[in-house]
Amino acid sequence: MPAGEIAERVGIGPTNMSFHLKELDRAGLLRATRDGRYVRYAVDVEGMRKLLTYLTEDCCEGRPELCGAAFVAAAKVCRPKKGALK
């Protein structure tokens, strides 16, 4: 999805959105691809799995229920395969 469309849906300015998307891309949580004059962004599923695994193990002490309902739901969807994070 282009940055402008994401910004519109989220309700912030396109310049601010572009800044944040660029940082999420650099962090490995998004993938940016050029489509003509647009840059389209998509979630990097493996990057999100790694983040959720880190948060579950180090932040929540292996108990995602401590981090809230939204995190529990995301952890179930993005649960990595055994041995994937070595």
C-alpha positions in Angstrom: 0.0 0.0 0.0 1.4 3.5 -0.8 2.5 5.7 2.1 -0.2 8.3 1.3 -3.0 5.7 1.4 -1.7 4.3 4.7 -1.4 7.9 6.1 -5.0 8.6 5.1 -6.3 5.5 6.8 -4.3 6.1 10.0 -5.1 9.8 10.1 -1.7 11.4 10.0 0.2 13.5 7.5 1.9 11.8 4.5 5.3 13.3 5.4 5.1 11.9 9.0 3.9 8.5 7.7 6.7 8.3 5.2 9.2 8.9 7.9 7.8 6.2 10.1 7.4 3.7 7.3 11.0 4.3 6.3 12.2 3.5 9.8 10.0 0.4 10.0 11.6 -0.7 6.7 15.0 -0.1 8.1 14.1 -2.2 11.2 13.0 -5.1 9.0 9.3 -4.9 9.9 8.2 -3.7 6.5 9.3 -4.2 2.9 9.3 -1.3 0.5 9.0 -1.7 -3.3 9.0 0.9 -6.0 6.0 0.9 -8.3 6.5 3.7 -10.8 6.6 6.9 -8.8 5.1 5.2 -5.7 6.7 3.3 -3.0 4.5 0.5 -1.7 4.8 -1.0 1.7 4.0 -4.5 3.0 4.5 -6.2 6.3 7.7 -8.3 6.5 6.2 -11.4 8.1 9.5 -12.9 9.2 10.6 -9.6 10.7 7.4 -9.4 12.7 7.8 -13.0 13.8 11.2 -12.2 15.2 9.9 -9.1 17.0 7.0 -11.0 18.5 9.3 -13.8 19.6 11.7 -11.4 21.2 8.9 -9.6 23.0 7.3 -12.8 24.2 10.5 -14.3 25.5 12.3 -11.2 26.9 9.5 -8.7 27.7 6.7 -11.1 28.7 8.9 -13.8 30.2 7.4 -16.3 27.8 3.9 -15.5 28.9 2.2 -13.4 26.1 -0.9 -13.0 28.2 1.1 -10.5 30.4 1.4 -8.2 27.3 -2.4 -7.9 26.6 -5.0 -9.4 24.3 -3.8 -7.8 21.1 -0.3 -9.2 21.6 -1.7 -12.7 22.4 -3.7 -12.7 19.1 -0.7 -11.5 17.1 1.6 -14.0 18.7 -0.7 -16.8 17.7 -0.8 -15.7 14.1 3.0 -15.0 13.9 4.3 -18.0 15.9 7.6 -19.0 14.3 8.4 -22.5 13.3 10.7 -24.4 15.8 14.4 -23.5 15.1 13.6 -20.6 12.7 15.3 -18.0 14.8 18.8 -19.5 15.2 
